[in-house]
Amino acid sequence: MEFFVSFHDIRLFQWIAMIVSASLAVEMLLIKVPHTEHATRLTRAKSLVALSYLFCAFIFGYTLSHHDIEQYGLFSAMTLLINVAFSTATLSFSLINLLGHRYVDFSKLLVSIFAIFIVSMALIEVFFNGEKNVFNIVLVTSIAMFTSMCIYYIIIFDKWYRHSIMLLEKYYDEDEEHKLKWIKFCFILAMLTEMFVLVYLFFLRGFMFIYIGFYILFLLYFAGNFISFIGSHKLLLDAFGHWTISQANKSSKKKRTARKKKKAAGTVSIDELGSVKPLLDEWVRQKRYREYDKSREEIAAEIGTSKELLNQYFAQEMGKDFRTWRTELRIEDAKALLLSDKKMSSNLIGEMVGFSDRSNFHRQFTRLVGCSPKKWREMEGETAPEQE
């Protein structure tokens, strides 16, 4: 076939991109989201991702159908700009919906898609039938609109990303940002694809095949992470669902709850606070601090007390919060394991003592001990230097 003439021919990469996009779209549509109480937004996000991939395949196919025109390089760059603008809108919206405790207004996405459609039709019409100067004006206008759209999504995404981190840490009482890092990284990549296409459009059109190759890798990376997230989404959505329910009840019970808390705080006796210590001692003896992805309510229930009493005990008797105290327990446990079994990897030890994220374990260990787990083991548990 004449399309497969050279590795540097962009038509080869466009064929690959079309096939990959269509295949990923079908895979997304066939995947079933595990049913949970708060998984509706994940289903919506999955549908948007599939729609984005279908549109991507359509645009690459539409571009290839005009392979015989004189300015095929410029035409390819223009349709790729349209493609990226649409995918940026839909993928960004899907990621933001994963982060929001409630649906982000769907009408705003429809407005974005409608605007992209109108501008895209104008670009294509002027490209085939208009003058060069008119085409340049429409092109610059469309780029300005797409850039404004990206800025808007960046602002909204940053807001919900920060809010989601807060919800996760509040619900699970852990350093849980690693659960969302792939979402942040994919969003950054989506924004970069928008900027990169502008560079190729104006300066490096002859190397468009490099960009399309990068875009194919981005589609694969995004799909792989999204599919992986579907299997572990419950941890994230449970935290959001818990927050949503609590906020719904909060508006009608805010004053009454505040009075109850004030009364409870003033009537807690020394004996009640003292009863928490043996419960915590037994919890520590059973090494329950090694368990992660649990809310403060669940931990309080395991111990046999209430969340409010547990918080007050640590505030008044320990002088530190529960999260800090548990982290210290985990690090002390890790220090002992590092010396008792030197063949066991430090990463595995971090997981054993309750850290679900390797980087968090190394960061907390270094902060509290003064050196890395590896250095601690090499020093045979001697006092760590101030700097490694």
N, C-alpha and C positions, 0 to 999 in steps of 0.2 A: 504494500500500500504506500502511496506517496506521502502519507502523513509521517511515516517512520523513516525519515531520510537521514536524520542525524541526531546524536545525543543532545546537540545544542539547539535543535529545532523545538520551539516552544509548543508546537502541536503535539509532540510526544508527551510532554508533561501535562498538557491540557487533557489528553486522552486518559492518562493515569489519574489525574485529579477528578475527572468526571466519574470514572469507574469506582474510585475509592469513596467519593462522596455518596454516590448512589448506594453502594454496599453498606456504608455506615448508617445511612438513613434507614434502610430496611432493617438492619440489626437493631437500631434504636426503637423502631416501631414494634418489633417482635418481643422485645424485652418487657417482662411484666414487673411492675414495681410491687415489692412486698407490701401487703396491706397492713397499714398501721393507722392509728387515729388521726395523725397529722401528716400523712404522706401525700395529700392532694397536690400540694405545691410542687412536689417532686415529679408527679405525673405530668403536670402542666409544663414544667421545665423540660422534661424528656420529649414531649411533643414538639416544643419549640426548637429543640436541638435537631430533631428529625426533620422538621420543616426547613430549617436553615441548611441542612445537608442536601435535601432534595432541591432546593433553590440553587445551591452551589453546582450540583450536577447539571441542572437545566441550563444555567448560564454558560458553563464550559461547553456543553453540547451546542448551544446557540452560537457561541463564538466559533466553534469548529465548523459549523455549517456555512460560515462565510470565509472559509480559508482561502478562497480564490480572489479576494478583493485586493486592491493595490496597496493600501495602507493597513495591512493586517496587523502589524506590530502595534500601531496606535490604537486600532480597534480592540485588540486584545487587552491593552492597558486600560482602555476605557471600560470595557465590560468587567474587567477584574476589579476596577474601582467600585462599580455597581455591586458586584458580588460581595466584596469586603464590607461595603457600607451596610448591606442587608444582614450579613452574618454578624457584624459587630453589634447591630441593634438587637437581633434575636438572641444571640449568645449572651450578651451583656444582661439583657432582661431576664433570661433564664437563670443566670448566676445570682442576680440580685434577688430573684424570687426564692432561691434556696436560702438566702441569708435573712430575708425579712420574716418577722413573726406573723405578718399578715401579707396578703397579696399587694404587690405594688400595682398601682392603677394600670390595668390592661389597656385602657383607652389611650394612654400615652404611647404605648408601643404601636397601636394601630395608626396613630397620627404620624409616627416616625416612618412606618412602612409605607403609608400613603404618600408622604412627602418624597421618600426615596423612589417610589414608583413614578411619580410625576416628573421628577428631575431626570430619572433614567430614560423615560420615553422621550423627553426633550433632547437629551444628549444623543440618543440614537438617531432621532429624526434629523437633527442639525448635522450630525456626522455624515449622513447619506445625502442630504438635500440642501444643506445650508452652506454659507460661505465660511471660509476659514476664520475670519475675525469673529463672526457670530458664534461659531463653535467654541472659540477660545473664551468668549465671554460666558457662555453657558457652562463651560468646564470649570472656570474659576468660581462661578457662583455655586455650582454643585459641591466643589471642594470645600468652600467656606461653610456650606450647610452641613456637610458630613463632619467637618471638624468641630462645629458647634455642638452637633449631636454627641460626639465623643466626649467633649468636655462635660456635657450634661450627665452622661452616664458615669463618668469618672467621679463626679461630685456625689451622685446618688449611691454608687457602689461603696465609696469610702465611708459614707454615713452608716450603711447597713453592715459593712464588714466590722467596723468598730463595735457596733451594737451587738452583733453576733458573738464576738469574742467575749464581751461582757456577760452575755447570757450563759454561754458555755461555762465560763469560770465560776459564775455565781451558782449555777445548778450542780456542776460536778465537783466544784471546789478544787480544781486542778489547773495546771497550765495546759490549756487545750487548744492553743492556736494552731498547733500542727495539724489538727483535723480539718482546718480550713485553708491551709497554705496552698493547696492545689487550686482552690477556687481563685485565690488572689493571683497566683502565677498565671493561670489560664486567662484571667481578665487582662492582665498586663500584656500577655502575648496577643490577645485580640486587639488591644489598642495599638500595639506595635505593628501589626499587619496593616492597619489603616495608614500609619505613617510611612511604612516602607513602600507601599504601593505608590505613594506620591513621589518618592525618590525615583523609583523606576519609571514612573510616568513622564517625568520631566528630564531626567538625566541619564538613566541607564537602561533605556528601553531595549537595547540589544542584548541585555543580560536578564530578560524577563524570565527565562527558564529557571534561573536560580531562585527567584522569588516564588515561582509556582511550586518548585520543589520544597521550599521552606513552608509554603502554605499547606501542602499535602501532609508534611510532618506535623504541623500544628493541628490539622483536623484529626489525625490519628491519635496524637497525644491527648487532645481534649476528650475525644470519645473514650479512650482507654480509662482516663481518670474519672469521667462521668459514670461509666458503667461500673467501675470499682466502687464508687461512692454509693450507688444504688444499693449495694449489698450491706453497707454499714451506715446507712442514713439515719437509722433509728436513734442513735446516740444524739445526733444533732437535732432532729425534729422533736424528740421528746423534750429536750430543753426548751425549744421554742414553744411547744405546746403547753408546757408547764407555765411558762411566762404568760402566754396569752390567756389561759384560764384564770391565773391569779390576778391579772389585770382586769379581767371582766368582772370578777367578784370584788375587786378592790374598790371600784367606784361607788358601789352601794354600801360597802361595809367599812370604809376607810376610818370614819370617826369612831365607830364602835370598836374596831380592831385596835386603834391607837389607845383608847381608854383601857382596853383589856391588857395591852402590853405594859402600859404605865402602872396599872394595878399589880400585875404579875411581877414586874421588876421591883416594886416596892415591898412585896410580901414574901419574896423568896427568903427562906431562913438559912442559917448557917448549916443546919442539919441537912437541908435539901441540897445545898452545894456540896457538902461533904459526902453525900451519897454517890456523887458522880465519880469520885476518885477510884473506888474499888471496881466500878463498872469499867472505867478506862483501863485500869491495870489488867483486868481479865481480857479485855479486847486486845491489848498489846501482847499479852502472853500468848494469845492465839494467833498472833501476827496478822490480824485482820487489816492492819495498815498497809499491807502489801496489795490489797485489792484496789482497783481504780475504776473510773467511770461510774462513780456512785454519788448521789446527791447528798447534801448535808442531812436532809430529812431521813434518808435511808440509813445513814451511819448512826444517827441518833436513835432510830428505831432498833438497830442491831444491838446497840449498847444497852438499851432499855430506859431511855430518857427522852426528853423533848429537845428539839432544836434550840428553842429559846433558853432552856436551862443549860444546855451544853455551851452555847455562846457566852452566857453570863459566867459560867464556871471558868472558862479560859480568860475572860476579860478581868475577873476579880482575883482568881487564885493563881493563874499561870502567868499573867502579864504578857501573853502573846495569843495570837489567834490559832484556831485549830489547824488551819492549813500549814502554817509555819511549823507547828509542833510535829505534825505528821511527816513533813518533809525531813525534819531533823531525825526522826525515828528511822525513816527509810535510808538516809545517808549513813547512820550508825550501823544499820544492818548491812549495808553494802560494804562498808569498811571492813567488817568482820569477814564477810564472804570473800573479799578480794585477797585476804591473807590466808584464809583456811583452804581455799581451792584455787591455786594459782594457774591451773590449766583452763579454768572456766573464763570465757571472754567477759570483759567488763560490760559489754552491751547486754549480754544475757543476764548478768547480775542486776543491771539496772532494771530490766523487765521483771526479774524475780521479786525485787523489793517494792515494786509498784509504780515504776515510771513507764508510761506507755510510749514515751518518745525518747529516743536515744540522745538527741541534742539537749533536751531538758535535763536528763540525768547528769550529763557531763557539766552542764552549766551550774546546776544546783550543787553538785559535788565540789566543783572548783570554788564556788562562792563560800561554802561552809567550811571546807577543809583547807583551802588555800593552794591546792594543786589538783591536777587531773587524777582520775582513778588509776591510770597507768603509772603515774609518778608515785602515787601513794603505795602501790604494790611494790615498785622498785625500791622504795625507801624503807620497806618492811614496816610500815606504819609509824615511822618516826615523825616528829613534828615537822609539818610542811613549811618550807620557806615562804616568805611573803610573796615572792614572785617565782613562777615556775621557770 
